[in-house]
Amino acid sequence: MPDVTNAPVRVAACQLTIQIAEPEANRAAAAAAIAAAVGRGAQIVVLPELTPSGYVFSGAQEARSLSEPACGPTARQWADLARVHGIVVIGGFAELGDDGKVYNSALLADRSGVRAVYRKAHLWDAEADCFIPGDRPPPVVETEFGRISMMICYDVEFPEWVRLPALAGADLLAVPTNWPSEPSPAGERSILTVNVQAAAFANRMFIAAACRCGTERGVRWVGGSIITGHDGYPLAGPASMTGEAGEAASEILIADCDLSLARNKATGPRNDSHADRRPELY
């Protein structure tokens, strides 16, 4: 089991501009972002949801045409980069499963290769026309930098789902996401980034969410990528967000995270966010 005591880990959340149906260009953008993050000392790099394919599909046929197996070119690229740089890479892709079904998935790769693939369980809006929902909980992967879990975008809005990896011992939750821009009251930032902070606070767990930016088939993106501490406060970000000033911009957030803090759930001398739970009442 990795010893993360007194060993801060440098985490990067990469907010990228992604083009629909341009997988080679998108993989190149992801590789460049990984290289830039490594150049700034990153050991764990998180990329957006559906990085190689884009998001706003014309329908199920296009989503299928842009899907790839979990051993496909994206997995190979990210695993190779993880091996070369000695890092962990987490990012989202459209997965063509061995069962012939298409999933909105994320993978985690380290220097040894692809360690885990997660399939999004909670599908948002038209995603249900293109993908089959996953039916397994988020994995918690023991890496040389700590215990890392992952889920995708809308998943993180379900407290019961986020609690699962927290109870399973995750130090860091990586969240590849594509947050479509929605109106927010004047002076307020997106509730989606606030929700990530609340999830980190409720579970005493670090969270790194990587969104995207730009406009795709008329859809603008929130941006707002964020890395939070175990106390819910931002360590980096939120990154630039869509608002009155215009579109969110590409950005790489970097934060040094003492993941050992996530293994202590005490919130005071007499309270503990896990030990104080009373699930028999829920």
Secondary structure as GFF3:
##gff-version 3
##sequence-region A 1 282
A	DSSP	beta_strand	9	17	.	.	.	ID=ss1
A	DSSP	alpha_helix	23	39	.	.	.	ID=ss2
A	DSSP	beta_strand	44	46	.	.	.	ID=ss3
A	DSSP	alpha_helix	60	65	.	.	.	ID=ss4
A	DSSP	alpha_helix	73	85	.	.	.	ID=ss5
A	DSSP	beta_strand	88	96	.	.	.	ID=ss6
A	DSSP	beta_strand	102	110	.	.	.	ID=ss7
A	DSSP	beta_strand	113	119	.	.	.	ID=ss8
A	DSSP	alpha_helix	127	130	.	.	.	ID=ss9
A	DSSP	beta_strand	140	143	.	.	.	ID=ss10
A	DSSP	beta_strand	146	150	.	.	.	ID=ss11
A	DSSP	three_ten_helix	153	157	.	.	.	ID=ss12
A	DSSP	alpha_helix	159	167	.	.	.	ID=ss13
A	DSSP	beta_strand	172	176	.	.	.	ID=ss14
A	DSSP	alpha_helix	191	203	.	.	.	ID=ss15
A	DSSP	beta_strand	206	210	.	.	.	ID=ss16
A	DSSP	beta_strand	212	213	.	.	.	ID=ss17
A	DSSP	beta_strand	215	216	.	.	.	ID=ss18
A	DSSP	beta_strand	219	220	.	.	.	ID=ss19
A	DSSP	beta_strand	226	228	.	.	.	ID=ss20
A	DSSP	beta_strand	234	236	.	.	.	ID=ss21
A	DSSP	beta_strand	251	257	.	.	.	ID=ss22
A	DSSP	three_ten_helix	259	263	.	.	.	ID=ss23
A	DSSP	beta_strand	266	268	.	.	.	ID=ss24
A	DSSP	beta_strand	271	272	.	.	.	ID=ss25
A	DSSP	three_ten_helix	279	281	.	.	.	ID=ss26
###
